Amino acid sequence: MDIPLASTSRIEKKPELVEALKKVLPASSILEDKAETLAYECDALTAYRCPPMLVVLPETTAQVSEVLKLCHKMNIPVIPRGSGTSLAGGAMPSADSVVLGVSKMNSVLETDYRNRFIRVQSGLTNIGVTNAVEDNGYFYAPDPSSQLACAIAGNIGMNSGGAHCLKYGVTSNNLLGVKLVTMDGQILEIGGAAFDSNGLDLLSVVCGSEGQLGVVTEATLRILHKPEGALPVLIGFNSNEIAGQCVSNIIKAGILPVAIEFMDRPCIEATETFSCAGYPDCEALLIVEVEGSLDEIDEQIDKIMVIAKSLDPTDLRRAKDEEQANRIWLGRKSAFGAMGQIADYMCLDGTIPVNKLPYVLKCIGEMSKTYGLSVANVFHAGDGNMHPLILYDANKPGELTKCEEFGAEILRLCVEVGGCLTGEHGVGIEKRELMDYQFTADDIDAQLRIKDVFDSKWLLNPLKVFPLHHTEARRMAFNC
């Protein structure tokens, strides 16, 4: 991974910048000691690390504005950071940058049940949104696997989804408005509490922009009534391809489960050892959850079981109550932690058309033999958002490079079959150089010109998303 050298002239400005920041932030919100900044040297893509020059932790939108004004004036790059759970290196700093974390901005500002929205500071965790409204019978739909830790700011930056995105959509489908601070300190109100706002649809530009356009400090989110009930079905199969075919058949039948999750043998075995969920001994399993009234649930599950039985499953379990449902979900919810106990891994998130699942799973299996690296598949199968985990040994010379080459081939395959490079993790540094594979030069130029409007000096997260050869002239103009 090509990481450009830091600017010595910027690092030399550190004392001056610290003194200026002390005038707009409490001393406790400025971390300048190297021992403290080490905690911010990477995000969840831990293969790449670089301590930042400084870390600032503002508590208000006004403080964010003042910090950005100072950095803009001094030409210092700023790396916006939520909780650091990004799997694509989206929050990785450079040695001449300032990390701006929103973790102290974690308050609920307004809740309106009549109009079904909640307004929060962007450092609030994903699960914190649901926790704030569930006693009144509501919930926030996007549910990334990292929802206990990930911040709304990062969810907006990466347009995160989760297991239930098949029915409820990803962050962009549940985001009504944001308060955005641009690099020069301007505070913008985009969208609002209504489902449709006047003017340009800038909200769709901001959501998924990976900290390229501004720092989101507040978000207005759609909240939904909890369903009457929800129950899953667990289905085991003798091959990944047949499990993929089952997913395709369920979708083709016009059934809309709230979630369809896929796990293959390596992942099943690891999670079973880790969580003792009672999963069957099979090559692949699906967890298909439906919701609604009891009659609706019964009708949908009956249809799903007919489809599953036509493919000769090795195991078919229908949860009868909440306790059984929790057992079925236990392994899936702990999958990433379980895999981390047996090997280092790189988690991808290419997205493909659902009817291509059997073919892509077959190809990944063949690639695994070619590269000599095992793959565990666990992903949101209902919307084709794949999460192959490539297992490798970080202490073995050359293994990381081989893993990255394997991952790039999987992502290129996703594009070839009509999909895209990322479903919810973002591009960051991980997929940056693959953008030329999905987009034409004109496509990328159009995206660069949008960033020019919001961040003319290219100081916000400047080394992410776009291939470096496309951005070099813009970055070097301001010594980025």
C-alpha positions in Angstrom: 0.0 0.0 0.0 1.5 3.3 -1.1 1.5 5.9 1.7 3.1 9.2 0.7 5.7 10.7 2.9 4.6 13.3 5.5 5.4 17.0 5.1 8.2 18.1 7.4 7.2 21.7 7.1 3.8 20.8 8.5 5.2 18.8 11.4 7.3 21.8 12.2 4.1 23.8 12.7 3.0 21.6 15.6 3.9 24.0 18.5 2.2 26.9 16.8 -0.9 24.8 16.1 -1.1 23.5 19.6 -0.9 27.0 21.0 -3.7 28.2 18.7 -5.9 25.1 19.5 -5.6 25.8 23.2 -7.5 29.1 22.6 -10.5 27.3 21.2 -10.5 23.9 23.0 -10.1 22.7 26.6 -6.6 21.3 27.3 -8.2 17.9 27.9 -9.4 17.9 24.3 -5.9 18.2 22.8 -3.7 15.1 22.7 -0.1 15.8 21.6 2.0 13.3 23.5 3.0 10.4 21.3 1.9 7.9 23.9 -1.6 9.3 23.7 -1.7 9.6 19.9 -0.7 6.0 19.4 -4.3 5.0 20.2 -5.3 6.8 17.0 -2.6 5.4 14.7 -5.0 3.1 12.8 -8.6 2.0 12.6 -9.8 -1.6 12.3 -7.6 -2.1 9.3 -4.7 -2.7 11.6 -2.2 -3.8 9.0 -1.3 -0.1 8.4 -0.4 2.3 11.2 0.8 5.9 11.5 0.5 8.1 14.6 -0.9 11.5 13.8 0.7 14.8 14.7 -2.1 15.7 17.0 -5.5 14.5 18.1 -8.4 16.9 19.0 -11.6 15.8 20.6 -14.1 18.7 20.4 -17.4 18.7 22.2 -19.5 21.1 20.1 -20.1 22.0 16.5 -18.7 25.5 17.2 -15.4 23.9 18.5 -15.2 21.8 15.4 -15.6 24.9 13.2 -12.8 26.7 15.1 -10.5 23.7 14.8 -11.1 23.4 11.0 -10.6 27.1 10.5 -7.2 26.9 12.1 -6.1 23.9 10.2 -7.4 25.4 6.9 -5.4 28.6 7.6 -2.2 26.6 8.3 -2.7 24.0 5.5 -2.8 21.1 8.0 -4.6 17.9 6.8 -7.5 16.8 9.1 -8.7 13.1 9.4 -12.3 12.9 10.7 -12.8 9.9 13.0 -15.9 8.4 14.6 -15.1 5.3 16.7 -12.3 3.9 14.5 -14.1 0.7 13.5 -13.5 1.3 9.8 -12.3 -1.8 8.0 -11.0 0.0 5.0 -8.4 2.4 6.6 -10.8 5.3 6.3 -9.6 6.9 9.5 -5.9 6.1 9.2 -3.9 9.3 9.7 -0.6 10.6 8.3 2.3 11.9 10.4 1.6 15.5 9.4 -2.2 15.4 10.1 -4.6 16.2 12.9 -7.2 13.5 13.8 -10.5 15.1 14.7 -12.5 12.7 16.8 -16.2 13.1 17.6 -16.3 10.6 20.5 -17.1 13.4 23.1 -20.1 14.5 21.0 -22.5 11.8 22.0 -25.7 13.4 23.2 -29.3 12.9 22.1 -30.5 16.4 21.1 -34.2 15.9 20.2 -36.7 13.0 19.9 -40.0 13.4 18.0 -42.1 10.2 18.0 -45.0 11.8 16.3 -42.8 12.6 13.2 -40.6 9.6 13.8 -37.2 11.1 14.0 -34.3 11.6 16.4 -31.6 14.2 16.3 -28.2 13.2 17.8 -24.6 14.3 18.0 -22.6 12.2 15.6 -20.4 10.6 18.2 -23.3 8.6 19.6 -23.0 4.9 18.9 -25.3 3.1 16.6 -26.8 1.0 19.3 -27.1 4.2 21.4 -29.8 5.5 19.0 -32.0 2.5 19.5 -31.3 2.5 23.2 -32.7 6.0 23.4 -36.0 5.2 21.8 -36.7 1.5 22.4 -38.6 2.0 25.7 -41.2 3.9 23.6 -41.5 1.1 21.0 -39.1 2.4 18.4 -35.8 1.4 16.9 -33.1 2.6 14.5 -32.9 0.2 11.5 -29.2 0.1 10.3 -27.4 -2.4 12.5 -23.7 -3.0 11.6 -22.0 -5.9 13.3 -19.9 -3.2 15.2 -23.1 -1.4 16.3 -22.0 -1.6 20.0 -19.0 0.6 19.2 -19.4 2.3 15.8 -20.4 6.0 15.8 -23.2 7.6 13.7 -20.5 9.8 12.1 -18.7 6.8 10.7 -22.0 5.2 9.7 -22.8 8.3 7.6 -19.2 8.4 6.2 -19.3 4.9 5.0 -23.1 4.5 4.4 -23.1 1.5 6.7 -25.7 -1.2 6.6 -26.0 -4.4 8.7 -28.0 -7.6 8.8 -31.4 -5.9 8.5 -30.6 -3.7 5.6 -32.3 -6.1 3.2 -35.7 -4.8 4.3 -34.9 -1.4 5.8 -32.0 -0.2 3.7 -28.6 1.2 4.7 -27.8 4.5 6.4 -28.7 6.6 3.4 -32.2 5.2 3.5 -32.6 6.2 7.2 -30.8 9.6 7.2 -32.9 12.7 7.1 -30.4 15.5 7.7 -27.0 16.5 8.9 -25.1 19.4 10.3 -21.8 19.5 8.4 -18.8 21.7 9.0 -16.6 22.3 5.9 -12.8 22.5 6.0 -12.9 26.3 6.1 -15.2 26.2 9.1 -18.6 26.9 7.5 -21.5 25.2 9.3 -24.1 23.9 6.9 -27.6 22.5 7.6 -28.4 19.8 5.0 -31.8 18.1 4.9 -33.9 18.1 8.0 -36.7 16.3 9.7 -38.9 16.0 6.6 -38.6 13.1 4.2 -37.9 15.4 1.3 -36.1 18.7 1.3 -36.0 21.6 -1.1 -33.0 22.2 -3.4 -30.1 20.0 -4.4 -30.0 16.6 -2.8 -26.7 17.2 -1.1 -27.5 14.7 1.7 -26.9 11.9 -0.8 -23.6 13.4 -1.7 -22.5 13.6 2.0 -23.7 10.2 3.0 -20.9 7.8 1.9 -18.4 10.6 1.2 -15.9 9.1 3.8 -14.9 12.4 5.4 -13.9 14.0 2.1 -16.4 16.9 2.2 -16.8 17.9 5.8 -17.2 16.8 9.4 -20.7 15.7 10.4 -21.4 16.9 13.9 -25.2 16.2 14.1 -27.6 13.8 12.4 -31.3 13.6 12.1 -32.3 10.0 11.7 -35.5 8.1 10.9 -36.8 5.9 13.7 -39.4 3.1 13.2 -42.0 1.3 15.2 -40.7 -2.1 16.4 -42.4 -4.9 14.6 -44.9 -7.1 16.4 -42.5 -10.0 16.3 -39.6 -11.5 14.4 -38.3 -15.1 14.1 -35.5 -16.7 12.1 -35.0 -20.0 10.3 -31.7 -21.7 10.1 -31.0 -23.7 7.0 -27.9 -25.9 6.5 -26.5 -27.0 3.1 -23.9 -29.3 1.6 -22.2 -26.6 -0.5 -21.8 -22.8 -0.7 -23.2 -22.8 -4.2 -26.5 -24.5 -3.1 -26.9 -22.0 -0.2 -26.3 -19.2 -2.6 -29.0 -20.6 -4.9 -31.4 -20.7 -2.0 -30.9 -17.0 -1.4 -31.5 -16.3 -5.0 -34.7 -18.4 -5.0 -36.1 -16.7 -1.9 -35.6 -13.3 -3.5 -37.0 -14.4 -6.9 -40.1 -15.7 -5.0 -41.0 -12.1 -4.0 -40.4 -12.8 -0.3 -38.8 -9.9 1.6 -37.2 -11.2 4.8 -35.8 -8.7 7.2 -32.4 -10.4 6.9 -30.6 -13.3 5.1 -27.2 -14.1 6.5 -24.7 -16.6 5.1 -21.9 -18.5 6.9 -19.6 -21.2 5.4 -17.8 -24.1 7.1 -14.7 -22.3 8.3 -16.8 -19.6 9.9 -19.4 -22.0 11.3 -16.6 -24.1 13.0 -14.9 -21.0 14.4 -18.1 -19.4 15.8 -19.3 -22.7 17.2 -16.1 -23.1 19.2 -16.3 -19.5 20.3 -20.0 -19.2 21.1 -21.4 -22.8 21.3 -24.5 -21.7 19.5 -25.4 -25.2 18.5 -24.9 -24.8 14.7 -25.1 -27.9 12.5 -22.1 -29.7 10.9 -22.6 -28.5 7.3 -20.7 -26.7 4.5 -22.9 -23.6 4.6 -25.8 -22.2 6.5 -28.3 -19.4 6.1 -30.1 -17.5 8.8 -33.4 -16.1 7.3 -35.4 -13.8 9.6 -38.9 -12.5 8.9 -41.1 -10.2 11.0 -44.6 -8.9 11.4 -47.7 -10.4 13.1 -47.8 -14.0 14.0 -49.8 -14.9 10.9 -47.4 -13.0 8.7 -44.4 -14.7 10.2 -46.0 -18.1 9.8 -46.9 -17.5 6.2 -43.4 -16.2 5.2 -41.6 -19.0 7.0 -43.8 -21.6 5.4 -42.8 -20.3 2.0 -39.2 -20.1 2.8 -39.2 -23.7 4.1 -40.8 -25.0 0.9 -38.0 -23.3 -1.1 -35.3 -24.6 1.2 -36.6 -28.2 1.1 -36.5 -28.2 -2.7 -32.7 -27.9 -2.4 -32.3 -30.8 0.0 -31.0 -29.1 3.1 -28.9 -30.9 5.7 -30.6 -29.1 8.5 -33.8 -26.9 8.8 -34.7 -25.3 12.1 -37.6 -22.9 12.7 -37.2 -20.8 15.9 -40.3 -21.1 18.0 -39.6 -18.3 20.5 -37.2 -15.5 21.4 -34.8 -17.9 23.2 -34.4 -20.1 20.2 -34.1 -17.0 18.0 -31.2 -15.7 20.1 -29.4 -19.0 19.9 -29.6 -18.9 16.1 -28.3 -15.4 15.9 -25.6 -15.9 18.6 -22.9 -17.4 16.3 -23.5 -14.9 13.5 -23.2 -11.9 15.9 -19.9 -13.2 17.2 -18.5 -14.3 13.9 -15.8 -11.6 13.4 -14.5 -11.9 16.9 -14.4 -15.7 16.6 -12.4 -15.6 13.4 -10.0 -13.2 15.0 -9.1 -15.9 17.5 -7.8 -18.3 14.9 -6.0 -16.1 12.4 -5.3 -12.7 11.1 -7.8 -11.8 8.4 -8.8 -9.2 5.9 -12.5 -8.5 5.6 -13.8 -7.4 2.2 -17.2 -6.1 1.3 -17.7 -6.2 -2.4 -21.4 -6.3 -3.4 -22.9 -8.4 -6.3 -26.3 -9.2 -7.9 -28.0 -11.8 -5.8 -28.3 -14.2 -8.7 -24.5 -14.2 -9.1 -23.9 -15.6 -5.6 -23.5 -19.3 -6.6 -21.0 -18.3 -9.3 -19.0 -15.9 -7.2 -18.8 -18.3 -4.3 -17.5 -21.0 -6.6 -14.8 -18.6 -8.0 -13.7 -17.5 -4.5 -13.2 -21.2 -3.6 -11.0 -21.7 -6.7 -9.0 -18.5 -6.0 -8.4 -19.7 -2.5 -6.6 -22.8 -3.8 -4.6 -20.7 -6.2 -3.4 -18.3 -3.6 -3.0 -20.9 -0.9 -5.0 -18.8 1.6 -8.2 -20.0 3.3 -11.4 -17.9 3.1 -14.3 -17.8 5.5 -17.5 -16.4 4.1 -20.0 -14.5 6.3 -22.1 -11.8 4.8 -25.5 -10.2 4.2 -26.6 -12.5 1.4 -30.0 -10.9 0.9 -28.6 -7.8 -0.8 -25.4 -9.4 -2.1 -23.1 -7.6 0.3 -20.3 -10.1 0.6 -17.8 -10.3 3.5 -15.2 -12.9 2.6 -12.6 -13.1 5.3 -9.2 -13.9 3.8 -7.1 -15.7 6.5 -3.4 -15.1 6.7 -0.4 -14.9 9.0 0.7 -11.3 9.6 4.1 -12.5 11.0 4.9 -14.5 7.8 6.8 -12.4 5.2 4.9 -11.8 2.0 1.5 -13.1 3.4 0.0 -9.7 3.7 0.9 -8.8 0.1 -0.5 -12.1 -1.1 -3.7 -11.5 0.9 -4.1 -8.1 -0.6 -3.6 -9.4 -4.1 -6.2 -12.1 -3.5 -8.6 -9.5 -2.1 -8.2 -7.3 -5.1 -9.0 -10.2 -7.4 -12.2 -10.9 -5.5 -13.2 -7.3 -5.7 -12.5 -7.1 -9.4 -14.7 -10.2 -9.8 -17.5 -8.4 -8.0 -17.3 -5.6 -10.5 -17.1 -7.9 -13.4 -20.4 -9.7 -12.5 -22.2 -6.3 -12.3 -21.5 -5.4 -8.6 -19.3 -2.8 -7.0 -16.2 -2.5 -4.8 -17.9 -1.7 -1.5 -21.3 -2.2 0.1 -20.7 -0.5 3.5 -17.1 -0.5 4.5 -16.1 2.3 2.1 -13.0 2.6 -0.1 -10.5 4.2 2.4 -7.0 3.2 1.5 -7.9 -0.5 1.1 -9.7 -0.2 -2.3 -8.3 3.2 -3.4 -6.3 2.0 -6.3 -9.1 -0.3 -7.5 -11.4 2.7 -8.2 -10.0 2.9 -11.7 -11.4 -0.6 -12.3 -14.9 0.4 -11.5 -15.0 3.9 -12.8 -13.8 5.7 -15.9 -11.4 8.6 -15.8 -14.4 10.9 -16.5 -16.4 9.4 -13.6 -13.5 9.9 -11.2 -12.9 13.5 -12.5 -16.6 14.3 -11.7 -16.1 13.1 -8.2 -12.9 15.1 -7.8 -14.6 18.3 -8.9 -17.3 17.8 -6.2 -14.5 17.6 -3.6 -13.0 20.7 -5.0 -16.1 22.6 -4.2 -16.3 21.5 -0.6 -12.5 21.3 0.1 -10.6 23.3 -2.4 -7.3 22.8 -0.5 -7.7 19.0 -0.3 -7.0 18.9 3.4 -9.8 16.6 4.5 -8.8 12.9 4.4 -6.7 13.7 1.4 -5.1 10.3 0.8 -8.3 8.2 0.8 -10.8 7.0 -1.8 -9.2 8.2 -5.0 -6.2 6.7 -6.7 -3.2 8.8 -5.8 -2.2 9.5 -9.4 -5.6 11.2 -9.9 -5.1 13.5 -6.9 -1.4 14.3 -6.8 -1.6 17.7 -8.5 -4.4 18.8 -6.3 -2.7 17.6 -3.1 0.7 19.0 -4.0 -0.7 22.4 -4.7 -1.1 22.8 -1.0 1.7 20.4 0.0 -0.7 17.6 1.0 
